[in-house]
Amino acid sequence: MPLGFNSLNHGVIAFGFFNIETDLLLMQNRVFWCRDFCALFTDLGATEAHKIFQARLPAWIIQSREDLGDLHGSIAGRTHYGLIGELYRLWPFPSDPAGFRQKPAGVAPKAQVQEIVERFGQHAELEIRAEAGQDLCDMGGISFNGDGTRALANYVWRGGMPGWQDGQRPDYLWEAAADWREAINPLLAGMALDPKEVGVPA
């Protein structure tokens, strides 16, 4: 589930997976695919420290709380409104809490999930700008320093809370992590990304 992360300009923001059967990520009211996030950070990591990194991240903007939904209510099966509610109506929280693990290949078909997202959100291209010399990475208007940027990558690597099922990750994440470990950009460099690191402590 999404956790709180320190930003430079919006205080503590929510970031993370929000349904174990899909690899969509949520950042406040912005939703995007984990694969696209990983590709973005791979490009960032390969950018020399003296260069400004600029890119765009395909996403959807959810304009209202009603359109976003209630995560805790949806997990409990009490509410099914908005994007989150619809995903949990179709792919509910497991009856056995031990099954609450992020799936490397969830059962929710990507095309169907995308159709649902597009019902509740507006497509956007988030502008990404990072300057290592300023210790700054801005993602669609939400800014992080190096510690914050690495924390986002580490969350994805671990599979959030409760973590990747059986320590397995999507193939694209294994590939991205190999690049992240070799990152030359200070905003991402220095991460060990041990495969045994699964789950972010609550």
Secondary structure as UniProt FT lines:
FT   STRAND          3..6
FT   STRAND          12..17
FT   TURN            20..21
FT   STRAND          24..27
FT   TURN            28..29
FT   STRAND          30..33
FT   HELIX           34..45
FT   TURN            49..50
FT   STRAND          53..61
FT   HELIX           65..68
FT   HELIX           71..76
FT   HELIX           82..90
FT   HELIX           97..99
FT   TURN            104..105
FT   HELIX           110..120
FT   STRAND          122..131
FT   HELIX           132..134
FT   STRAND          136..139
FT   TURN            140..141
FT   STRAND          142..144
FT   HELIX           146..158
FT   TURN            159..162
FT   HELIX           165..167
FT   HELIX           171..181
FT   TURN            186..190
FT   TURN            195..196
//
